[in-house]
C-alpha cells in the first residue's frame, strides 16, 4: 500500500512547481530533488518550502535545514512526520 504522505508530497511538488513533463507516478521516493533528479533550483525549493509550511504547519528555518529536508521525497516525508501535527498528515 502506498504511503499517503509520499503520494501527497509528489502531487504537491508537481502542482506547486507546475512540472509539465513529470507525473507523481514517475517520481522515485529516493530521487534527489535539488540538482540532479528533478533538477529543481533554489527558486523552486523556496516555492516548495512555502507550500509545505502552509500545508503541514511546519517551519523550515534555515537553508541547511531546507537542503536536508529536500534531499529526496523520502527525506521530506521523514522531516514532515517529525515536525507536523499528526492531524495535518494525510491518512
C-alpha positions as CSV (number, residue, x, y, z in Angstrom):
1,X,0.0,0.0,0.0
2,X,1.5,3.4,-1.0
3,X,2.4,5.9,1.7
4,X,-0.3,8.6,1.7
5,X,2.2,11.3,2.8
6,X,4.7,10.4,0.0
7,X,1.8,10.4,-2.5
8,X,0.6,13.8,-1.3
9,X,4.2,15.2,-1.5
10,X,4.6,14.1,-5.1
11,X,1.3,15.7,-6.1
12,X,2.2,18.9,-4.2
13,X,5.6,19.1,-6.0
14,X,4.1,18.6,-9.4
15,X,1.3,21.1,-8.9
16,X,3.3,23.7,-6.9
17,X,6.1,23.8,-9.4
18,X,3.9,23.3,-12.5
19,X,6.0,20.4,-13.7
20,X,4.5,19.7,-17.1
21,X,6.6,16.8,-18.2
22,X,6.6,14.9,-14.8
23,X,3.8,13.0,-13.2
24,X,3.7,12.0,-9.5
25,X,3.9,8.3,-10.6
26,X,7.2,8.9,-12.4
27,X,8.9,10.3,-9.2
28,X,11.1,8.0,-7.2
29,X,11.0,8.3,-3.4
30,X,14.7,8.4,-3.1
31,X,15.4,10.6,-6.2
32,X,17.3,13.9,-5.3
33,X,15.0,16.9,-5.6
34,X,17.7,19.6,-5.9
35,X,20.4,19.5,-8.7
36,X,20.2,16.1,-10.3
37,X,16.9,14.1,-10.2
38,X,14.1,16.6,-10.6
39,X,16.7,19.3,-11.2
40,X,15.0,21.9,-9.0
41,X,16.7,25.2,-8.5
42,X,16.8,27.5,-5.4
43,X,13.6,29.3,-6.6
44,X,11.8,26.0,-6.9
45,X,13.0,25.0,-3.5
46,X,11.7,28.2,-2.0
47,X,8.3,27.9,-3.6
48,X,8.1,24.3,-2.4
49,X,9.1,25.2,1.2
50,X,6.4,27.9,1.4
51,X,3.8,25.4,0.2
52,X,4.9,22.8,2.6
53,X,4.9,25.2,5.5
54,X,1.3,26.2,4.7
55,X,0.1,22.6,4.0
56,X,1.6,20.9,7.0
57,X,2.1,23.8,9.5
58,X,5.9,23.2,9.8
59,X,8.7,25.6,9.7
60,X,11.9,25.1,7.7
61,X,14.0,27.8,9.3
62,X,17.4,27.7,7.5
63,X,18.9,26.9,4.2
64,X,20.8,23.9,5.8
65,X,17.5,22.5,7.1
66,X,16.0,23.0,3.7
67,X,18.8,21.2,2.0
68,X,18.4,18.3,4.4
69,X,14.6,18.1,4.1
70,X,14.7,18.4,0.3
71,X,17.3,15.7,-0.2
72,X,14.6,13.4,-1.5
73,X,10.9,12.8,-1.2
74,X,11.6,10.1,1.4
75,X,13.7,12.5,3.4
76,X,11.0,15.2,3.1
77,X,8.3,12.8,4.4
78,X,10.5,11.9,7.4
79,X,11.2,15.5,8.1
80,X,7.4,16.4,8.0
81,X,6.4,13.4,10.1
82,X,8.9,14.5,12.8
83,X,7.6,18.1,12.9
84,X,4.0,18.3,11.8
85,X,0.8,17.9,13.8
86,X,-0.3,14.3,13.0
87,X,-3.8,15.7,12.3
88,X,-2.5,17.6,9.3
89,X,-0.9,14.5,7.7
90,X,-2.8,12.5,5.0
91,X,-4.2,9.1,6.1
